[in-house]
Amino acid sequence: MKIALYGGIGWQHPFGLAKVLAWAGKYKYDGISLCGYTLDVPQRVERHYNAVGYDMISPQLVNKAGRNEFRRVLKAKKLEIACLSCYCPLTYPPGTLREQSLDLNRAYIDLAAALDVLWLRSIGNVLDPEPGETLSFREAQDLHVSALKELVPYARERGVRLIVETNENTTTSNAAELLAVREAVGPELDLVMDGANLYMESQDVLSEARKLAPHVAMLHVKNVRRREPGELDYMPKDVYGYEWTELPDGDIDWKEVLGELRRGGFDGYVLYEYVNPFKGMPRAYWHLLPNPEEAARSAAEYLRQFA
């Protein structure tokens, strides 16, 4: 098992990625994960997740010298980039926006290849790619699958694998939906289980882990505490509020979940996700987040118990 530090942990720090690299090296992570910009999206929906952090990179903005220097520092620190996230809908109906979206995903694949990234994490599984319009689940899933089928060969030719996760209110919000997309696209598509996202979808995390264990390449770990809705909560379903906690302190027993996954054959990357503005909580909540360096340290210590 390897552990990785989410680049979003540096999103508020003016030195952003430099701090991510420093903390990942200091606390003995094996790799990091990088976030792409949302400002590149062809038709940007005004949501909280359009905030841009100091940790983010974009294929349009990173020049060759920057890529080479980044690679040099990663090598010196003995770190790898586990994944790069592309926040761009793949569920646009046929037309200009869909072509622009596919082109942007290809640009991110090219950047991933230039940085020796293992996976391009596609966050393209939304049900509402355009403002004011929500697709049926079947429409969105079909569009998502067809786009992934177009992108997988492009990624393969460049030595990059695509990976898709369980996340709320999407075409892959639980194990069954994620596995259905994998079956439709084929075995070259890799899968992420995000236990907190499943919990916020009111799924039984252990049960979902049993279903996904033989198929998962990466696990995302973060923790939350469910409560009655409040002013500063994240509310994906308008039923419960959720507050972010330190990794050992929330409702999810990660020792139990990791044990279930490993009994099922999982031995992949475990990525500690520190919350960032993409989750859509009110901005006032940002000031209540744990100290990022302390969170990086404590998460590494916690996860090393299970290595």
C-alpha positions in Angstrom: 0.0 0.0 0.0 1.2 3.5 -0.9 0.0 6.8 0.5 -0.5 10.0 -1.4 -1.2 13.6 -0.3 -3.9 15.6 -2.0 -2.6 18.7 -3.6 -5.8 20.5 -2.4 -4.1 20.7 1.0 -2.1 23.6 -0.3 -5.0 25.5 -2.0 -5.0 28.4 0.5 -1.3 28.8 0.9 0.4 31.4 -1.4 3.2 28.9 -2.0 0.7 26.2 -2.9 2.3 23.3 -4.7 5.7 24.1 -3.1 4.1 23.4 0.3 2.4 20.3 -0.9 5.8 18.9 -2.0 7.5 20.0 1.2 4.8 18.3 3.4 4.7 15.2 1.3 8.4 14.8 1.6 8.6 15.7 5.3 5.9 13.3 6.3 7.1 10.4 4.1 4.2 10.2 1.6 4.9 8.1 -1.6 3.2 10.5 -3.9 0.9 13.5 -4.4 -2.2 14.2 -6.3 -2.8 17.4 -8.3 -5.9 19.4 -9.1 -6.7 21.0 -12.4 -8.4 24.4 -12.9 -12.1 24.7 -13.3 -11.7 28.0 -15.2 -10.8 26.0 -18.3 -14.2 24.4 -18.5 -16.0 25.4 -21.8 -19.2 26.6 -20.1 -18.4 27.3 -16.4 -21.3 26.8 -14.0 -21.3 29.3 -11.2 -20.8 27.1 -8.2 -18.6 27.3 -5.1 -16.3 24.8 -6.7 -15.2 27.4 -9.2 -12.8 28.8 -6.6 -9.2 28.5 -7.8 -6.5 27.5 -5.3 -2.7 28.0 -5.3 -2.3 24.3 -5.7 -3.9 24.0 -9.1 -2.3 23.6 -12.5 -3.5 23.8 -16.0 -2.2 22.6 -19.4 -2.6 26.1 -20.8 -0.5 27.7 -18.0 2.4 25.3 -17.3 5.3 25.9 -19.6 8.1 23.4 -20.4 10.6 24.9 -18.0 8.1 24.6 -15.2 7.3 21.0 -16.0 10.9 20.1 -16.1 11.7 21.8 -12.8 8.6 20.2 -11.2 9.8 16.7 -12.3 13.3 17.4 -11.0 12.0 18.3 -7.5 9.7 15.3 -7.5 12.6 13.0 -8.2 14.8 14.7 -5.6 12.1 14.1 -3.0 11.4 10.6 -4.3 7.8 11.4 -4.9 5.5 10.5 -7.8 2.3 12.1 -9.0 -0.4 9.5 -8.4 -3.1 11.4 -10.3 -4.1 14.7 -11.9 -7.7 15.7 -11.7 -9.6 17.3 -14.6 -12.8 19.0 -13.5 -14.7 19.1 -16.8 -18.1 17.6 -17.7 -18.1 14.7 -20.1 -21.9 14.6 -20.2 -22.5 17.5 -22.6 -24.8 16.4 -25.4 -23.3 16.2 -28.9 -22.2 19.6 -30.2 -19.6 22.3 -29.6 -19.4 22.1 -25.9 -18.9 18.4 -26.0 -16.0 18.7 -28.5 -14.4 21.4 -26.4 -14.7 19.3 -23.3 -13.1 16.3 -25.0 -10.3 18.6 -26.3 -9.7 19.9 -22.8 -9.5 16.3 -21.4 -7.0 15.4 -24.0 -4.9 18.5 -23.0 -4.9 17.3 -19.4 -3.9 13.8 -20.6 -1.0 15.3 -22.5 0.0 17.2 -19.3 -0.3 14.1 -17.2 2.0 12.3 -19.7 4.6 15.1 -19.6 4.7 14.9 -15.8 4.7 11.0 -15.6 1.4 11.0 -13.8 -0.1 7.6 -13.2 -3.7 8.4 -13.6 -5.8 11.2 -15.1 -8.8 11.5 -12.7 -11.8 12.5 -14.8 -14.5 14.5 -12.8 -16.8 14.5 -15.8 -19.8 12.5 -14.4 -22.2 15.3 -13.6 -25.9 15.2 -14.2 -26.2 18.9 -14.9 -23.4 20.0 -17.2 -25.3 23.1 -18.4 -27.0 25.8 -16.1 -30.6 25.1 -15.5 -30.7 21.7 -17.3 -30.5 18.3 -15.6 -30.2 15.2 -17.6 -31.9 11.9 -16.7 -29.5 9.5 -15.1 -29.5 7.2 -18.2 -28.8 10.1 -20.5 -25.9 11.3 -18.4 -24.5 7.8 -18.0 -24.6 7.1 -21.7 -22.9 10.4 -22.5 -20.3 9.8 -19.8 -19.5 6.3 -21.1 -19.2 7.3 -24.7 -16.8 10.2 -23.8 -14.6 7.9 -21.7 -14.5 5.4 -24.6 -13.1 8.2 -26.8 -10.5 9.2 -24.3 -9.2 5.8 -23.1 -7.3 5.1 -26.4 -5.8 8.6 -26.4 -4.6 8.1 -22.8 -3.3 4.6 -23.6 -1.1 5.9 -26.4 0.5 8.4 -24.0 1.1 5.9 -21.1 -1.7 7.4 -18.9 -4.6 5.6 -17.4 -8.0 7.1 -16.7 -9.6 6.7 -13.3 -13.2 7.5 -12.2 -14.5 7.7 -8.6 -17.6 7.4 -6.5 -19.0 10.9 -5.9 -22.3 12.5 -4.9 -25.2 13.2 -7.3 -23.4 11.8 -10.4 -23.4 8.9 -12.8 -21.1 7.0 -10.3 -22.6 7.8 -6.9 -22.3 4.2 -5.6 -20.5 0.9 -6.2 -23.1 -0.5 -8.6 -23.1 2.6 -10.8 -19.3 2.8 -10.8 -19.0 -0.8 -11.8 -21.6 -0.4 -14.5 -19.5 2.4 -16.1 -16.4 0.3 -15.9 -18.2 -2.7 -17.5 -19.4 -0.4 -20.3 -16.1 1.3 -21.0 -13.8 -1.7 -20.4 -11.0 -2.9 -18.1 -8.6 0.0 -19.1 -10.7 2.3 -17.0 -9.6 2.3 -13.4 -11.7 2.9 -10.3 -11.5 5.0 -7.1 -13.6 4.3 -4.0 -14.2 7.4 -2.0 -15.7 6.3 1.3 -16.7 9.7 2.6 -18.5 10.4 -0.7 -20.4 7.1 -0.4 -21.3 7.9 3.2 -22.7 11.3 2.1 -24.8 9.4 -0.4 -26.2 7.4 2.6 -24.5 4.2 1.4 -23.2 1.6 3.8 -19.4 2.1 3.4 -18.4 -1.4 4.4 -20.9 -3.0 2.1 -19.7 -0.8 -0.8 -16.1 -1.7 0.1 -16.9 -5.4 -0.3 -18.3 -4.9 -3.7 -15.5 -2.7 -4.9 -12.5 -4.3 -3.3 -11.4 -6.6 -6.2 -11.8 -3.7 -8.7 -10.3 -0.6 -7.0 -7.0 0.9 -7.9 -7.1 3.8 -5.5 -8.9 4.7 -2.2 -9.7 8.2 -1.2 -9.8 8.8 2.5 -11.2 11.8 4.4 -13.7 12.0 7.2 -16.9 13.8 8.1 -19.4 13.9 10.9 -23.1 13.8 10.1 -25.4 16.2 11.9 -28.6 18.2 11.5 -28.2 20.8 8.8 -26.5 24.0 9.9 -25.2 27.2 8.4 -21.7 26.0 7.6 -22.4 22.4 6.5 -21.9 20.7 3.2 -25.3 19.3 2.2 -25.2 17.1 -0.9 -28.7 15.7 -0.5 -30.4 18.5 1.5 -31.1 16.0 4.2 -28.1 16.0 6.5 -25.3 18.4 7.1 -21.7 17.3 7.2 -18.7 18.8 8.8 -15.1 17.8 8.0 -13.0 16.2 10.7 -9.5 14.9 11.2 -9.0 11.5 9.5 -9.4 9.4 12.7 -12.2 11.5 14.2 -15.3 11.3 12.0 -18.1 8.8 11.5 -16.1 6.5 9.2 -13.9 3.8 10.8 -11.1 3.7 8.2 -9.3 0.9 10.0 -12.4 -1.3 9.4 -12.9 -0.1 5.8 -9.2 -0.6 4.9 -9.3 -4.1 6.4 -12.4 -5.0 4.4 -10.8 -3.7 1.2 -7.5 -5.5 1.8 -9.3 -8.8 2.5 -10.9 -8.3 -0.9 -7.6 -7.9 -2.7 -7.0 -4.1 -2.6 -3.3 -3.1 -2.4 -3.3 0.2 -4.2 -2.8 3.9 -3.5 -4.5 5.5 -0.6 -5.0 9.2 -1.1 -5.6 11.5 1.9 -8.0 14.3 0.7 -7.9 17.5 2.6 -11.1 19.4 1.9 -11.0 22.2 -0.7 -13.6 24.6 -2.2 -14.7 22.0 -4.8 -17.0 20.5 -2.3 -19.2 23.6 -2.4 -19.5 24.5 1.3 -20.0 28.2 2.2 -16.9 30.3 2.1 -17.2 31.0 5.8 -16.5 27.3 6.4 -13.0 27.6 4.8 -11.8 29.4 7.9 -12.8 26.5 10.2 -10.6 23.9 8.4 -7.8 22.1 10.3 -4.2 23.5 10.0 -3.1 21.9 6.7 0.5 20.9 7.7 -0.8 19.3 10.9 -3.5 17.5 8.9 -0.8 16.2 6.5 1.3 14.9 9.4 -1.5 13.3 11.4 -3.0 11.6 8.3 0.4 10.1 7.4 0.9 8.8 10.9 -2.6 7.3 11.0 -2.4 5.6 7.6 1.1 4.2 8.2 -0.5 2.0 10.9 -2.1 0.0 8.1 0.8 -0.1 5.7 
